[in-house]
Amino acid sequence: MDIQVKICGLRTPEDVAVVAEAGARYAGFVFFPKSPRAVTVTQARALALSAPVGLAKVALVVNADDALLDEICAEVPVDMLQLHGTESVERVAQIRARYGLPVMKAVGVASEGDLPALEAYGKVADQLLVDAKAPKDSVLPGGNGLAFDWRLVAGRRWPVPWMLAGGLTPENVAEAVRRTGARQLDVSSGVESGPGEKSPELIRAFVRAAHSAGAEPAVPRL
Ligand SMILES: O=C(O)c1ccccc1NCC(=O)[C@H](O)[C@H](O)COP(=O)(O)O
């Protein structure tokens, strides 16, 4: 299976076009006002409508209530919901049932103790996003440009497909793939020239490096 890439935190139609042309599979829109990548529902609608067929649009929310999710799902043609807060297993199942969209649950990983959560969420979500745990003093639950110890997830399997995230860059993505065996990758800060500013060159370099790494045998080297 080819490597699939998600570029998160897109804010302009130009970002969307570059991501699609580069060959990414997913485009993420951040509905978290404190983020430098935040978009409004109106902005996200325009971005989603500009996306070509084949680019899956992902709405990223943090502990969203039904009112916000109702609005996003009514206005923005999204293909997946990414839950990046402290949503419980029950809440993930409820959101999945209410909106009839695939749900990806993000889980922050810093130590072995964080791994059981992936098993639990893997029973109710359609995908898992295995991300670095946010530092305690960060205002952002994700998108901090920090990697975690990839040995924690090397060769692991969960009940549903998963994406690796956290501090990935065009320079380290091949090593991340080799070490973890990940077949899906998510990046935000590593393809930016400044907070919230996506770089077309870095996006192209990241997708190229990820796809090249996917063509190599997926044998974890530790
Ligand atoms: O990106 C944000 O600003 C953000 C805000 C609130 C919750 C999650 C957020 N990002 C989550 C992502 O999907 C990122 O792509 C993922 O955490 C990896 O980020 P990075 O380490 O910057 O590549």
The ligand as an SDF file (V2000), in Angstrom:
LIG
                    3D

 23 23  0  0  0  0  0  0  0  0999 V2000
   -2.3350   22.5160   14.2720 O   0  0  0  0  0  0  0  0  0  0  0  0
   -2.9370   23.1060   15.1700 C   0  0  0  0  0  0  0  0  0  0  0  0
   -2.8520   24.3180   15.3290 O   0  0  0  0  0  0  0  0  0  0  0  0
   -3.7990   22.3200   16.1180 C   0  0  0  0  0  0  0  0  0  0  0  0
   -4.5610   23.0060   17.0450 C   0  0  0  0  0  0  0  0  0  0  0  0
   -5.3530   22.3160   17.9450 C   0  0  0  0  0  0  0  0  0  0  0  0
   -5.3800   20.9380   17.9180 C   0  0  0  0  0  0  0  0  0  0  0  0
   -4.6170   20.2430   16.9950 C   0  0  0  0  0  0  0  0  0  0  0  0
   -3.8370   20.9220   16.0860 C   0  0  0  0  0  0  0  0  0  0  0  0
   -3.0690   20.2380   15.1470 N   0  0  0  0  0  0  0  0  0  0  0  0
   -3.1460   18.8210   15.0570 C   0  0  0  0  0  0  0  0  0  0  0  0
   -2.6020   18.1620   13.8520 C   0  0  0  0  0  0  0  0  0  0  0  0
   -3.2890   17.4240   13.1590 O   0  0  0  0  0  0  0  0  0  0  0  0
   -1.1610   18.3020   13.5360 C   0  0  0  0  0  0  0  0  0  0  0  0
   -0.9520   18.0820   12.1790 O   0  0  0  0  0  0  0  0  0  0  0  0
   -0.3680   17.2840   14.3400 C   0  0  0  0  0  0  0  0  0  0  0  0
   -0.5430   17.5410   15.6940 O   0  0  0  0  0  0  0  0  0  0  0  0
    1.1220   17.3810   14.0150 C   0  0  0  0  0  0  0  0  0  0  0  0
    1.5450   18.6900   14.1790 O   0  0  0  0  0  0  0  0  0  0  0  0
    3.0670   19.0930   13.9200 P   0  0  0  0  0  0  0  0  0  0  0  0
    3.8920   18.4670   14.9910 O   0  0  0  0  0  0  0  0  0  0  0  0
    3.0730   20.5680   13.9770 O   0  0  0  0  0  0  0  0  0  0  0  0
    3.4240   18.5770   12.5620 O   0  0  0  0  0  0  0  0  0  0  0  0
  1  2  2  0
  2  3  1  0
  2  4  1  0
  4  5  1  0
  4  9  2  0
  5  6  2  0
  6  7  1  0
  7  8  2  0
  8  9  1  0
  9 10  1  0
 10 11  1  0
 11 12  1  0
 12 13  2  0
 12 14  1  0
 14 15  1  0
 14 16  1  0
 16 17  1  0
 16 18  1  0
 18 19  1  0
 19 20  1  0
 20 21  2  0
 20 22  1  0
 20 23  1  0
M  END
$$$$
